[in-house]
Amino acid sequence: TLALARQTIDVDPQQTIADCRLLHQQLGVQAPIYEVAGEAYIRLQLFADAELALLTALGLGSVDAAVLLNLANLAAMRGDQRLAAHWLERLAERQPDHPQLDAVRSTLFPQGVPASSRDPFQINKEQQVPGRFQ
């Protein structure tokens, strides 16, 4: 089911989230489920949810290079250049010859070094939704 969910991310990311929900109920807390959910949230342009899912995957022991690359991109999108650089450094420590590392680094840091983070902590009222916390 996880492999199928991974295959449908581009076609139907909402279905992928539903599949991740089901997998979470059946298998419990596992990094690969959060990795796939993070990718689906990116496709849905729910970037805060994506970052949260990918951070959770990382905290659960994910070693997938895509998690670190996506975290770097998401941090840079939020304006946190220093954190983006941190995630790329973590990837360089794990896989110094990763084929996307230099390309992402040059895209995020065209001057060769990260700029100071312009606004890493923000209040985004548009992301505020009524929670279902109980």
N, C-alpha and C positions, 0 to 999 in steps of 0.2 A: 504494500500500500504506500509506503514511503517513496519507493522508486516511482510509482505511478504519480504520486503527488508532485514529485520533483519534475516529472515530464510535463505536467499540465500547468506549471507556473506561468509560462508565457501565454498560454491559451486561455486559462481561466484561473487567475490568482485567487478569486473568491472561493472557488471550489477547493483550491489548495489549502486555504485557511480552514475550511470545513474539514478537510481530510486530516490536517494537523490536529484539530480539536479532537477528532475521533481517535487518532493515534495516541494522543496524550491521555485520553480516558482509558484506552486499552493497555498501553505500555508504560505509562507514567512519565516521569520527567527524564528526558533524554536529549542530549545535545543535538543529534541529527534532526529531530523534530523542530527544534527552535531555529536551526540553520535554514531549513526549508521555509518555515513561517517567515523568517526575516527576508528571504528572497521574494516571497509573495507580497509582503508588505511594501517592499521597494517598488514592485510592479504596480501596486495600487496607489503609489505616491503617499503612503502613510509612513513618512520617514522617521518620526519619533517611535512608532511601533516597531519599525524595522530595526532601529538602533537598539531598542530594548530587547528584542528577540535575539539579535546577534550578540549582544553583551551577555545575555543569559546563556547562549550556546557556549560562548567563550568561558564563562564561569563554570559551566558543567564539563569543561575539558575538551572542547572542540579544538582540533588541530588543522581544520580546513583553512587553507590560505585565503579562500574567497571571503571568509568571515572577517579577517583582518583587512583585506582590501576594501570591502564594503564599509567597515567601520571607519577606515581612513576617509573614504569619500563622504560618508554621512557627517563626520565631524567637520570636515572642510566646508560642507554645505551649510552647517550651522555657524560657521565663522570661527571655529576652533582649530586654527592651523597647527598649533602646538600638539594638540591631541592627535590630529591626523598624522603628523610626523611620528608621534609615538607608536601608532599602530603600524606604520610602515617600517619603523625600526624593529618592532617585534617580529614582523615577517622576515626582515633581513637577517635577524638572528637565527630564525628557524630554517629559512630557505634562501640563502644569499643569492642563489642563481635563479630565483623564480622568474619566469618569462615576462610577467606583467609588472614586476616591481619597479623597474626603471621608467616604464611608460607612465604608470600612475604617479610616480614621484615627480616626473617632469610636467605632467598635466596639473597636478595640485600645486607645485612649487616652481613656476616657470623661471623665477630668479635664481633657482638652485637651492635656496633655503626657505624654510617656512617664514612667512610674515608673522608678526606678533598676532596673536588671536584677537580679532576685532571685537567680538562680542560672544564669548563662549557660553555665557549664562543669560538666558532670555526668558521672558514671560510671553508665551504665545497663547493668547486668549482664544484664538481660532481653533486651537487643539483641545480646548476645554470641552469635555462632554460629560453628561451625567454618568457617573460611574455605577457599576453594579457591585460595589464592595459591600460585603455583609459580614 
